[in-house]
Structure formats: C-alpha cells, structure tokens
C-alpha cells in the first residue's frame, strides 16, 4: 500500500516531485507510525464491514480502527465481537483486495487474547489493538495481554493507547498520570506504534463540546493537555512517540456564527467550487485544526467520516519548499552546524536547531511524498476528494 496509490500514475506524476513510497504491515514501526495518516474509525457491528474496508482502501484509506468501545452500545459488544470474526474471515477470502492497516479497539484486556484466538489464521490481517482510557494502572494489563496474544499467534501486533482519562485532564493528577504513562509505554516501547488523543472524552469531563467553527486548540483546557502530552511523550530526542491529532466531529453543514476560515486567495477561479464544498462540509475548521496539529507536534489524525481522510492526507504531503529546507539542513557538508538562507530565499535555516524538524519532515516525505514546486494543498485536495 501507499498514500495516493488510488490515483492514476499520471496524476501522481503531475502532483509529486517525489512520490510516496510503498509500505506494508510488516514495514518498520517508525515508518508505519507516520504512515497511519488519517485513521478511519468504524463501528465493529456494521453488517457489511468487510465491504466497507475494501471500499475505503480503494479510496485512499491506509489505516482503520474497528471499534468495540464507545462507538457501539454496551449491549452490542458480544454481537460486535462475533461480527468481527465473520468479517475477518470474509476479508481473508479476498486475497486480491488491497487492505489497510487494521486495528481493533477493545474494552478489556481479556478481549485481546480472546479475539486473537477466535480470529485464528485471519489474525494475519490484523496490525494491532487500540487501548482505551490508558493510564499506568489500566495500561499494563492491556499490554501484557498483547504480549501473550502475540506469542500465541506468532503475529507482530502493535498497541495504540488512547490518552483520554479524567486523571490526565485534572490538574492535580496530570503530572503523575503523564509520568506513569511514560514509564509504561517506555517499558513496552517496541510494541507501542503511536499514542492517540481522546479529546472528546476530555471535553466530556467538563460538559464541553467544541463547535465546528472552533478547533481543539480554542478550548483552552484541552489545549493545555495536548501541550503537556507532547511535552512529556512527544519529544524529538529519541525518547518520544508519535502522537496523533484528535478527532474532528463534524461532516455536515451547520448554521454559521463566524465567517468561513478559508481565504479565497489560494483558490484559483477554477477551484472556487472546491472551496465552497469544503466550507459546506465544515472542513475549513478541519483544515485549520490539521495545521495546528502539526504546529503543536502531532502527526496524522483520528477520523470518523471518510470525507475527512483526503483532507488530512493532502495536508500531510511535504511541500517542495519544506523538502528543500530539510535537504539543505541535513546535507552532510553542513553536519558541523551553521546558518544559511533558504533555497526559497524567504527564511533562515539554522542547521543544529532545525535538524530534528528536518528529520521529521523527511520521514513524512517518505510516506506522503513531496509535492511539485507549483503544487499546493488545493491541487492535492482537488485530485483526492471524491467527486460528488
């Protein structure tokens, strides 16, 4: 699989200076953590789940979470488990179909070992589990269950803990909770692919819900938690983990109180319809939040609607300017440091302070590609969004 692999080769050639590289479920964890991109969640109870998975993969989805937790009723858990076993069996009969990375979001540690046993040989289609409300106390049993399941199945299984517990939000317990999470994921580092943020649960603790005109960063109590999570768990010194962006909840038009957040200037007259479509679907707020995610150290995003996926992926492509800056900073001849004017002559590139940024940018370029010099997010979106 690869990002933008659903586009025709000639379209990719026009869009990319360097095309996204291929990867598989067996690729190195460091690559997969970045390649997750827009991770699409789906309730595990959907009767045509196998068809949904194949269809979304054909539209550019490369990672999916099949959810047995908050997205389904408590009374439907048993049925959801049985449905997952059936749907994996169905997928196993379609060897020609390109499948995304598949994860199951569970409720309890016991579900992990039970489901791996019930999946049998179809566990080879599974990349791992999403672990809810993760703290040191709750997380260790989940991760131990994963170790047992991996040993029993012979399949490499990754964990994606969700940071969403009230202890992480509350000021008096936040620091110790963060340190406890840090101790736990560090101990099981080879098993933890990425950390996910449960911002909806954060808001729930205070009876809040952000409007479509606002991002997670406009809700100050949420923004403060994101900052602390990145501070402790997202460091670029080799001790950190990939931390993914929070879910965007909206996908239909709502009555607006504020002006749209998309300027007209990036959109040529031919692309005005695209701008109108994005605004109509409340995606101008999503675009802004994705930019703020990256500015705050987050990569990828949790998605609950397929229309969000191409937006996240288009904004994940490395621009030609970013690539030139990163390449200059990482040039072997400049390993001793120094400062230089950028190739685009619009900024200063300082080798040592900007090195970690450049390395992260090159990892993103590997899986999302580098845009042609004259290609921006508008063109990438226009090529990626499904036609309606």
C-alpha positions in Angstrom: 0.0 0.0 0.0 1.0 3.6 -0.3 -0.6 7.0 0.1 -2.3 8.4 -3.1 -1.9 4.9 -4.6 -5.6 5.1 -5.6 -4.7 7.9 -8.0 -3.7 7.1 -11.6 0.1 7.0 -12.2 -0.1 10.0 -14.5 -1.9 12.0 -11.9 0.7 11.2 -9.2 3.4 12.2 -11.7 1.9 15.6 -12.1 1.4 16.2 -8.4 4.6 14.9 -6.9 8.3 15.8 -7.1 8.9 12.6 -5.2 6.1 10.1 -5.0 5.1 8.4 -1.7 6.9 5.2 -1.1 5.2 1.8 -0.7 4.9 0.1 2.7 3.3 -3.0 4.1 2.0 -4.1 7.5 5.5 -5.6 8.1 7.4 -2.3 7.5 9.4 -0.8 10.3 7.4 0.6 13.1 9.0 4.1 12.7 7.7 4.2 9.2 4.2 2.9 10.0 3.7 5.4 12.8 4.0 8.2 10.3 2.1 6.3 7.5 -1.0 5.9 9.7 -2.2 9.3 8.4 -5.9 9.7 8.7 -7.1 6.7 10.8 -10.7 6.0 10.0 -12.8 4.6 12.8 -15.8 2.3 12.1 -18.2 0.5 14.5 -17.4 -3.2 14.7 -21.1 -4.0 14.4 -21.5 -2.9 10.7 -23.0 -5.9 8.9 -21.0 -5.2 5.7 -17.8 -4.3 7.4 -15.6 -6.3 5.0 -17.1 -4.5 2.0 -16.6 -1.1 3.8 -12.9 -1.9 4.5 -12.2 -2.8 0.9 -14.1 0.2 -0.4 -12.3 2.7 1.8 -8.9 1.2 1.0 -9.7 1.8 -2.7 -10.4 5.4 -1.9 -7.1 6.0 -0.2 -7.6 4.9 3.4 -4.5 3.2 4.8 -5.4 2.7 8.4 -8.7 1.7 10.1 -9.9 1.1 13.6 -12.8 -1.3 14.0 -14.3 -0.2 17.3 -15.9 -2.3 20.1 -15.8 0.5 22.6 -17.5 3.9 22.6 -18.9 3.7 19.1 -21.3 0.8 20.0 -23.9 0.2 22.6 -22.8 -1.8 25.6 -25.5 -4.4 24.7 -23.9 -5.0 21.3 -20.4 -5.9 22.4 -20.9 -9.7 22.1 -22.5 -9.3 18.7 -19.7 -6.9 17.6 -17.1 -9.5 18.5 -18.8 -12.2 16.6 -19.2 -9.9 13.6 -15.5 -9.0 13.6 -14.6 -12.7 13.4 -17.0 -13.2 10.5 -15.8 -10.1 8.7 -12.1 -11.0 9.0 -13.0 -14.4 7.6 -14.7 -12.7 4.7 -11.6 -10.5 4.1 -9.4 -13.5 4.1 -11.3 -14.8 1.1 -10.3 -11.7 -1.0 -6.6 -12.1 -1.4 -6.7 -9.8 -4.4 -8.1 -6.9 -2.4 -5.7 -4.2 -1.1 -6.4 -3.8 2.6 -5.4 -1.0 5.0 -3.7 -1.5 8.4 -6.4 -2.9 10.6 -6.7 -2.3 14.4 -9.4 -3.3 16.8 -10.4 -1.0 19.6 -11.2 -3.2 22.7 -12.7 -2.5 26.1 -10.9 -5.0 28.3 -7.5 -6.9 28.2 -9.4 -10.2 28.1 -10.9 -9.3 24.7 -7.4 -9.1 23.2 -6.5 -12.7 23.9 -10.0 -14.0 23.2 -10.3 -12.2 19.8 -6.8 -13.4 18.7 -7.8 -16.9 19.5 -11.2 -16.6 17.7 -9.6 -15.0 14.6 -7.4 -18.0 14.1 -5.4 -17.7 10.9 -7.1 -14.5 9.9 -5.2 -12.7 12.6 -2.6 -12.2 9.8 -4.9 -9.3 8.6 -4.6 -7.6 12.0 -2.0 -5.0 12.8 -2.9 -4.4 16.4 -5.2 -3.0 19.1 -6.3 0.4 20.3 -6.3 0.6 24.1 -8.9 2.9 25.6 -8.6 5.2 28.6 -4.9 4.4 29.0 -3.0 5.0 32.3 -0.2 3.2 34.0 -2.7 1.2 36.1 -5.1 0.3 33.2 -2.4 0.1 30.5 -0.1 -2.6 31.9 -2.8 -5.4 31.8 -3.6 -4.4 28.2 0.0 -4.5 27.1 0.6 -7.8 28.9 -2.4 -9.3 27.2 -1.0 -8.1 23.9 2.3 -9.8 24.6 0.5 -13.1 25.3 -1.6 -12.7 22.1 1.5 -12.0 20.0 3.3 -15.0 21.4 0.3 -17.3 20.8 -0.4 -16.1 17.3 3.1 -15.5 16.0 1.9 -12.2 14.6 3.5 -8.8 15.3 0.8 -6.8 17.0 1.1 -3.1 17.8 -0.7 -1.1 20.5 -2.1 2.4 20.1 -3.0 3.6 23.6 -5.7 6.3 23.8 -4.9 9.1 26.2 -8.4 10.2 27.4 -8.8 9.5 31.1 -10.0 12.2 33.5 -6.8 11.8 35.6 -4.9 13.1 32.6 -7.2 16.1 32.4 -7.4 17.1 36.0 -4.6 19.4 37.1 -3.9 17.8 40.5 -3.3 14.3 38.9 -2.0 15.3 35.5 1.7 15.2 36.1 1.9 11.9 37.9 -0.5 10.4 35.3 1.7 11.5 32.5 4.8 10.2 34.2 3.0 6.9 34.8 2.0 6.6 31.1 5.6 7.5 30.1 7.0 4.7 32.3 4.6 2.2 30.9 4.9 2.9 27.2 8.7 3.2 27.5 8.8 -0.3 29.0 6.8 -1.6 26.1 8.3 0.7 23.5 8.7 -1.9 20.8 5.0 -2.6 20.9 3.6 0.9 21.0 3.1 2.3 17.5 1.5 5.6 18.3 -0.4 7.5 21.1 -3.8 8.8 20.3 -5.6 11.7 22.0 -9.2 11.3 23.1 -10.3 14.9 23.0 -14.0 14.1 23.0 -13.6 12.4 26.4 -11.5 15.4 27.7 -14.4 17.7 26.8 -16.9 15.3 28.3 -15.3 15.7 31.7 -16.3 19.3 31.8 -19.5 19.1 29.8 -18.0 20.8 26.8 -18.3 20.3 23.1 -16.4 22.4 20.6 -18.4 24.0 17.8 -17.4 23.4 14.1 -16.0 26.9 13.9 -13.5 26.1 16.7 -10.6 23.8 16.9 -9.4 21.7 19.9 -6.8 24.5 20.4 -9.5 27.0 21.0 -10.7 25.0 24.0 -8.1 26.1 26.5 -8.4 23.2 28.9 -8.0 20.8 26.1 -5.1 22.7 24.5 -3.2 22.6 27.8 -3.5 18.8 28.0 -2.3 18.4 24.4 0.7 20.7 25.2 1.6 18.6 28.3 1.2 15.3 26.4 3.6 16.4 23.7 5.9 17.9 26.3 6.4 14.6 28.1 5.6 12.0 25.4 6.4 13.6 22.0 10.0 14.8 22.4 12.3 14.7 19.4 15.3 13.4 21.3 14.6 9.7 20.7 12.6 9.2 23.8 9.3 10.4 22.3 6.4 8.7 20.4 4.2 9.6 17.5 1.2 11.4 19.0 -1.8 11.7 16.6 -4.2 14.5 16.2 -7.7 14.5 17.8 -10.9 13.6 16.0 -12.9 16.2 14.0 -16.5 15.5 14.8 -18.3 17.4 12.0 -19.1 16.4 8.5 -22.4 18.2 7.6 -23.2 21.9 7.1 -24.2 23.8 10.2 -25.5 27.3 10.6 -22.5 29.6 11.0 -21.9 32.2 13.6 -18.4 33.1 12.2 -17.1 33.7 8.7 -15.5 30.8 6.9 -11.8 30.3 7.7 -10.7 29.5 4.2 -9.2 32.5 2.4 -10.1 32.9 -1.3 -6.5 33.6 -2.4 -5.1 30.1 -2.6 -8.1 29.0 -4.8 -8.0 29.8 -8.4 -11.3 30.6 -10.2 -11.4 27.0 -11.3 -11.1 25.8 -7.7 -13.8 28.1 -6.2 -16.2 25.1 -6.3 -13.8 23.2 -4.2 -13.6 26.0 -1.6 -17.4 26.1 -1.5 -17.6 22.4 -1.0 -15.1 22.5 1.9 -17.0 25.2 3.6 -20.3 23.5 3.0 -19.0 20.4 4.8 -17.5 22.3 7.7 -14.0 21.3 6.5 -12.5 24.8 6.8 -12.3 24.2 10.5 -10.7 20.8 10.0 -8.1 22.3 7.7 -7.2 24.8 10.4 -7.0 22.2 13.1 -4.7 20.0 11.0 -2.3 22.9 10.6 -2.4 23.5 14.3 -1.9 19.8 15.0 1.4 19.9 13.1 2.4 23.2 14.7 1.9 21.6 18.1 3.9 18.4 17.4 1.1 16.0 16.3 1.0 13.7 13.3 -1.9 12.1 11.5 -5.5 12.3 12.8 -8.4 10.3 14.1 -11.3 10.4 11.6 -14.9 9.4 11.9 -16.0 10.2 8.4 -14.5 9.1 5.0 -14.6 12.6 3.6 -12.0 13.8 6.2 -9.4 11.3 5.0 -8.3 13.0 1.7 -8.1 16.4 3.5 -5.8 15.0 6.2 -3.6 13.3 3.6 -3.4 16.3 1.2 -2.2 18.4 4.1 0.3 15.7 5.1 2.2 15.9 1.8 5.6 17.7 2.2 5.8 20.9 0.1 8.6 21.4 -2.3 9.8 24.3 -0.1 9.8 22.2 3.1 11.7 19.5 1.3 14.4 21.9 0.0 14.8 23.3 3.5 15.1 19.9 5.1 17.5 18.6 2.5 19.8 21.7 3.0 19.7 21.3 6.8 20.6 17.6 6.6 23.3 18.0 4.0 26.5 16.1 5.1 28.7 19.1 4.3 26.8 21.1 7.0 27.0 18.5 9.8 29.0 20.9 11.9 26.2 23.4 12.1 25.9 27.0 10.8 23.1 29.1 9.3 22.1 29.7 5.7 19.4 31.4 3.7 16.8 29.0 2.4 16.6 28.0 -1.2 13.3 29.9 -1.5 15.2 33.0 0.0 12.4 33.7 2.5 13.8 32.3 5.8 16.8 31.3 7.8 17.7 27.7 8.2 19.9 27.0 11.2 21.4 23.5 11.0 21.5 22.4 14.6 18.2 23.8 15.9 16.3 22.8 12.8 17.7 19.3 12.5 15.0 17.5 14.4 12.4 19.2 12.3 14.2 18.3 9.1 14.5 14.7 10.1 10.7 14.5 10.9 9.9 16.2 7.6 11.9 13.7 5.7 10.1 10.8 7.4 6.8 12.4 6.3 8.2 12.9 2.8 9.0 9.2 2.6 5.4 8.1 3.1 3.4 11.1 1.9 5.6 12.3 -0.9 6.9 15.7 -1.9 4.7 18.0 -4.0 5.9 19.5 -7.2 7.2 23.1 -6.9 3.9 24.6 -8.3 1.6 22.2 -6.5 -0.1 23.2 -3.2 -2.8 21.7 -1.0 -5.6 23.0 -3.3 -4.4 20.8 -6.2 -3.8 17.9 -3.9 -7.3 18.2 -2.4 -8.9 18.6 -5.8 -7.2 15.4 -7.0 -8.0 13.5 -3.8 -11.6 14.4 -2.9 -14.2 12.0 -4.2 -16.3 13.5 -6.9 -20.0 14.2 -5.9 
